[in-house]
Amino acid sequence: MSRELGNDEGGEEFRGAIDEKQAKAEIAAGLRALKELKKTAGHNWSNGWSFVVRGWRGLREIAFKRAGSRNPVSQNYRDAMNGLLQTAQHSEYKDIPKDTRAAMTKLIGHIDEIDAWYATLSTWEKERWTNPQTIVKHCPPHLLVGSRHNVGRRGRSGPKKKKGNPEADTLRKLLIELVNKYVMPVDVEAAKGYLERLYQTDPDESLDDIEAFGDEEAEA
């Protein structure tokens, strides 16, 4: 990494800076992952959103270079990012809702460490924490850029979540595969409803929180 790390996200050091060649490679990999995610309503982290987050990091790097600034709230950066998102080459990133892109931005600084943390999770957790919003909600707060998320929530008292049982987890995984393979191609809304019931573990963890795609304005 030849470039010095700049300041990003309100003065916090941005440790995810990469060179232009790597940025372009990650953007392309992220675009391929986005196409696959649309087949599963956005439910895949390791082989899906992890690549998209890296692609978003790459796209930001290109925008920073064009803007001549690493300030993400500067008008030069906003103009550069809007220009990139308006191109056909990067239009898939424009279709990601703003709240999802905001969650992705929180993850880019320590994405390698987040992937390492994710690898230690149980099967129960991996099947539920599959997108940027749920990763932001549950990952160690020190891995998030510009956020103290979950600092207070971790100390709450109360019963721990049940981890289920192997038989139920196996059945749930099979049902998810069947919904994605046979229901999703013919009835997207019905498939999302089934997936919501299969993935949901808490009242605040519904598909409203993890919707992956939509018609959104460009960043800024």
N, C-alpha and C positions, 0 to 999 in steps of 0.2 A: 504494500500500500504506500504509494509514493506521496500522496497528498496529505498535508497536515489536517488533522481533524478540526473542524470549525465548531462554532457555537450554534445550537439549534434549540427549538422548543423553549423559548423564553429564557435563554441564557444557560441552559443545562448543556453540558458537553454531549455532542452527538457522536456516539461511538460506532455507528453503523456505516460510516463513510466508505465508499468503494470507488474504484477507478471506472472510467467510462466503458472500457471493454467488458468488465464484469457486469456493469449496470445493464448494458444492452443484452447480455446473455441472460440475466435474471429477469428482465422484462419479457423476453421471449418465452422463458420457462413458465413465468407467471401467466402469460396468455394461454398457453397450452393447458395449464392447470384449471384456469377459469372455464374453459370449454368442457372439461370433465366434471367440474363442480356443478354445472348446470344440469347434469344428468342425475345428480343426487340431491338436488335442492340445497346445495351448499353444505352438506354434512360430511366433511372429511378434512382433517387437519394435516396429518403427516404427508400425505400424497396430494394435498390440495391447497388449502389456505396457507400453509407454510411457504410454498413456492410463490403464491400470490403476494404475500407480505414482502418477500424478497424482491419481487417484481415491482411492487410499489416503492420500495426503497430505491431501486434502480431508476425508476421514473423521476423520483424526487431529485436524485443526483444529477440527472440530465437537466432538470429544471433549474437547480441551483447553479449549474455551470452556465446555462444560458442567461440567467439573471445576473450573474456576476456577484452573487450574494448568497450567504447561507442562512439568511433571515427568512423563515417561512411565512411571516406575516407582512413582508415587504410587498409593495405593488409590483416590483420587477419579478419577484418569484411568482406571484399570483398570475401575472400575465403569461409568464413562461409555462406554468403548469396548465393554464387554460388552453394555451396554444397546443400543447402536447395532447391533451385529452380530446381536442376537437379533431385530431387527425384520425383517419380510418385505421391506421396502424395501431393506435392505442385506445380505440373507442371502447373496447371491452372494459377497460379500467373506469371509463366514464360511467358505465352502466352500474357500477358498484355503488350502492347508496352511501350518502355522506357519512352516516353514523358508522357504517362498516369501515369506510376509509379512515375515519377518525380513530377507530379501534386499532386498525392496522398500523397507523402512525405511532401509536403508543408501544407497539411491539417491535418496530424495526431496529431500535438501538441495541437490543440484546437478543435477536432472533435465534442465534445459535444456542445461547444459554436456555432460552425458552424451549427449544426443541429437545435439549438434553433433559430439562425438567419434565417435559411431556412424556418422554420415554420411560420415566420412572413411575408413571401413573398406573393404576389398576385398569383392568379391562372395563370395569364398570364406569370409571371416570372417562376413559378415552372414548367410549361410545356416546357420552353425553357432552363432552367439552370438545366440540368439533369445528369451531368457527372463531373469528377474531373476538367477537363480543364475549363469548363464554371463556375464552382464554384470558382476556383482560380481567374478567370477573374473578377468576380462580387462581391465576398464576401469582408467584411471589411478587409483592408490590415493588420491590427494589429493581425488578427487571423491566418495569414500565417506564417509558420516557415521559417526564413532566407530570407525574401523577403520584399521589399518595393513596391510591385506590386500595380499599380493603384493610387499611390500617386499623380502623375502628371495628370493622365487621369480624375480624379474626378473633377478637376477644369476647364475642358474645357467648353467653352461657346457654345451655340447652342440650337436648339429646343429639347425638351424632347421627348423620344420615346412615341408613342401612345400606350395606354393600350388596344386598341381594344374595342370590345363590347361583352356582354354576349352571344349573339346569335352566333357570329363568333367563340368565344372560345368553345362553346358547339359543334358546327359543326366540328371544328378542332379536338377536343378530340375524337369525334366519328370516324372521318376519320383515325386518328392514330390507334385507336383500331381495325378498319377494316383491315388496312394495316398489322398490327402485326398478326392478327388472320388468314387472308385469303391469303395475298400476300407473307408474309415472308416465310411460309413453302414451297412454290413452286418456288419462284424466289427471292433470297436474294438481288441480285443487284438492281432489279427493286424496291423492297421494300425500300432499302436504299435511292434510288433516290426520291421516294415519301415522305419518312420521312424527308429527307433534305429540301424539299420544304415546308413541313408542319411546321418544327421546325425553319427554318432559319428566322432570323429577321434582321440581319445585314450582310453586305457583308463578314465580317471576321468571321462569325459564321456558318461554313458549316461542313459537316461530315468529311472533311479533318482534322478539328480541334478536333473532338470528336470521331474519330474512336476508338472503345474500344478494339478490339482484333486483333492479327496478329502474325506472326512468328518473335519473337524477341530473341536476345541474352540475356543471364542472366545479371543481374546487375553487373556492373564493367567490 
